[in-house]
Amino acid sequence: MWRAWCGAAALVVATLLPGPAAAQVQATAEYLERMDTDGDGRVSLEEYLAWMGYAFERMDRNGDGVLSADELPGGRGQPLTLAAHRARLTDRFNRQDANRDGFLDARELAAPPQ
């Protein structure tokens, strides 16, 4: 189910982003550059949540912090709260953080999901 949700979320993200941000990222360095808003060469949990969470915010048309069925891809599915979405993203971040330093570097971003 997680993989299916991630695939659906990726599709939604790709369709929601305007202009250059919608361009497909071709290399890990591009992900790092776009996600690393403070320019320190690594991605913090907050940067990761901001990058990965923007689709939720765009999909939440009524701004109630819950993606209801009519706001989900395909117009169906179980409601998803912002808190649950962020918890899933945090779990994924923590699994990708192989050296457990609280940041993702280019190597960790390029690694297959754990």
Contacts in CASP RR format, 6 or more apart in sequence:
PFRMAT RR
TARGET T0000
AUTHOR 0000-0000-0000
METHOD contacts of the structure
MODEL  1
MWRAWCGAAALVVATLLPGPAAAQVQATAEYLERMDTDGDGRVSLEEYLA
WMGYAFERMDRNGDGVLSADELPGGRGQPLTLAAHRARLTDRFNRQDANR
DGFLDARELAAPPQ
2 88 0 8 1.000
6 113 0 8 1.000
8 72 0 8 1.000
8 73 0 8 1.000
9 55 0 8 1.000
11 73 0 8 1.000
12 55 0 8 1.000
12 59 0 8 1.000
12 73 0 8 1.000
13 54 0 8 1.000
13 55 0 8 1.000
14 22 0 8 1.000
14 24 0 8 1.000
16 54 0 8 1.000
16 55 0 8 1.000
16 58 0 8 1.000
16 59 0 8 1.000
21 34 0 8 1.000
25 31 0 8 1.000
25 34 0 8 1.000
28 106 0 8 1.000
28 109 0 8 1.000
28 110 0 8 1.000
29 106 0 8 1.000
31 109 0 8 1.000
32 41 0 8 1.000
32 42 0 8 1.000
32 43 0 8 1.000
32 105 0 8 1.000
32 106 0 8 1.000
32 109 0 8 1.000
34 51 0 8 1.000
35 43 0 8 1.000
35 47 0 8 1.000
35 48 0 8 1.000
35 51 0 8 1.000
35 109 0 8 1.000
36 42 0 8 1.000
36 43 0 8 1.000
36 47 0 8 1.000
37 47 0 8 1.000
37 50 0 8 1.000
38 44 0 8 1.000
38 47 0 8 1.000
41 105 0 8 1.000
42 103 0 8 1.000
42 104 0 8 1.000
42 105 0 8 1.000
43 51 0 8 1.000
43 103 0 8 1.000
43 104 0 8 1.000
43 105 0 8 1.000
43 109 0 8 1.000
44 102 0 8 1.000
44 103 0 8 1.000
45 90 0 8 1.000
45 93 0 8 1.000
45 102 0 8 1.000
48 89 0 8 1.000
48 93 0 8 1.000
48 104 0 8 1.000
49 86 0 8 1.000
49 89 0 8 1.000
49 90 0 8 1.000
49 93 0 8 1.000
52 89 0 8 1.000
53 85 0 8 1.000
53 86 0 8 1.000
53 89 0 8 1.000
56 67 0 8 1.000
56 80 0 8 1.000
56 82 0 8 1.000
56 85 0 8 1.000
59 67 0 8 1.000
59 71 0 8 1.000
59 72 0 8 1.000
60 66 0 8 1.000
60 67 0 8 1.000
60 71 0 8 1.000
60 82 0 8 1.000
61 71 0 8 1.000
62 71 0 8 1.000
65 81 0 8 1.000
65 82 0 8 1.000
66 79 0 8 1.000
66 80 0 8 1.000
66 81 0 8 1.000
66 82 0 8 1.000
67 79 0 8 1.000
67 80 0 8 1.000
67 81 0 8 1.000
67 85 0 8 1.000
68 79 0 8 1.000
69 75 0 8 1.000
69 76 0 8 1.000
69 77 0 8 1.000
69 78 0 8 1.000
69 79 0 8 1.000
72 80 0 8 1.000
92 113 0 8 1.000
93 104 0 8 1.000
95 113 0 8 1.000
95 114 0 8 1.000
96 104 0 8 1.000
96 108 0 8 1.000
96 109 0 8 1.000
96 111 0 8 1.000
96 113 0 8 1.000
96 114 0 8 1.000
97 103 0 8 1.000
97 104 0 8 1.000
97 108 0 8 1.000
98 107 0 8 1.000
98 108 0 8 1.000
98 111 0 8 1.000
99 108 0 8 1.000
END
